[in-house]
Amino acid sequence: MEDCVFCKIVSGDIPSYKVYEDDHVLAFLDLTQGTKGHTLVIPKHHVKNIYELDQSTATQVFTAVPKIAKALKDAFSPIGLNVVQNNDKPLQSVFHFHVHLLPRYENDGMVLRTLNLQDDLEQEDYQNIQAAIKKAL
């Protein structure tokens, strides 16, 4: 895609700090470096988001993810790793499917948070949620 910064990285029009590349996947350092080693893993061909991701491309990307994650662990000895993938505004800043690998360190200042709504939900709520997802599948 002509306007896509990640496509320009793939084509070599924009430089990057590549850490992994094969025929289908490219991984490079995120310039924001939320934590040391923050890496983005992308398919080389343009896919806007997870909703447009086909099974073959998903397999290619998620085959590379553990390999790169292990390299981050070996290189930096983090205490953990977040795997993050955002879709649509306002969460997705570049509209080319990508997976963030964020090594975590003691007192790194990175905050990723989920809410626990368990106390607000009844069994019927879970059943309704379950039914809606199954129906959509």
N, C-alpha and C positions, 0 to 999 in steps of 0.2 A: 504494500500500500504506500502510495507516494508521500503522504504526510506523516507516516508513522515513524517516530524516533527509533523504535526497536528494529523496524525493517531496515532503517538506514544503518544501524549498528551491524545487522546481519550482512548487509551488502558492502560494508567497509567504508561507507560515506561518512560515518561518524566514528571516531576512535572509542575503544572501550578497553577495560581491563578484563580480558577473557580468561576464564579459569578452566573451562571445559567446552569442547566442541566435538560433535560427530556429524553425520550426514543430515540429521533432522533437528538437533537440539543445540542451543548455545547457552552457556552460563557465563555471567560476567558480574563484576562487583557493582552493586548499587552505589551510585555516586553519593547518596545521602549517608551511607554507612551508619545506619541506625545503631548497629553494634559492629565491632571489628569482625570482618569477614562476611557481612551482609551481602548475600549473593542472589541474583535473579536468574531463574531458569526459564527459558522461552522456547517455543517451537520456532524453527527458522522461517516457516511460512506463516503468513498473517492469519491469525485467528483472533477475533475481537475479544471474546470472553469465554467463560466456561460453558455458556449456553450454546455457543457455536462450535465447541470442541468435539471433534469426532473421536471414536474409540481408538483408532490407530494413532492419532496424534497424542491422545491422552497416555497411551501405552508408552510411546516414545519419551515423552516428558517425564512421566512418573517412573520410568526405568532409570533415567539419569539422576533423579532426585536423591535416592538413597546413596548412590555412589558419591555424589558431591557432598552430601551431608556427612558421610564418613570421612571424607577428605578434610572438611572443616573441623570435625572433631579431632582428627589426628594433628592438624596444623596448629590449632589454638587451644585445645583442651578446655572447651567451654563446659559450664555446669549443666547445660541443656541446649535445646534448639527449638525454636518456633518455626513451623511451616505455615505460611500465611498466603492466602490467595483471595484477592478482592475482585468484586464485579460491580460494574455500573457506578454512576456518580452517587454520592460524593466519594466513595471508597476507592475507586479505580482511577488512577491519575494518568496512566498510559493505556490506551485502549488496544492493547495487544496482549493476549493471554500471557500471564507470567506468575511464577511461584516465587515467593520470598523465602529464603533460608536465612534465619536470624539466629546466629549463635548467641547464647545467653551467658552472662558473666555475673559474678557477685556484684551487687550495687551498680549495675550497668545503666540504671535510670529508665530502661525501656518498660513501658506499661502496656500490656495487652490484657484485656479484662473481659470476662463474661459475667452475666447476671445469673443468679440462681432463683428461678421462679417456682421451684418445687412447692413451696408453701402456699402459693397462690393458685395451684392447679388441682383439680379433682380428677378421679379416674375417668370420668366422662370427657373431660377436656383432652386427656391423652388419647382416648379412643377416637374423638373427633379429629384430632390432629393426624393420628395414624390413618384414619379412613380417607382424609383429604389427600394425603400423600399417595396412598395406594391407588386411589381413583385417578390421580394425575399420571401415575406410571402406566 
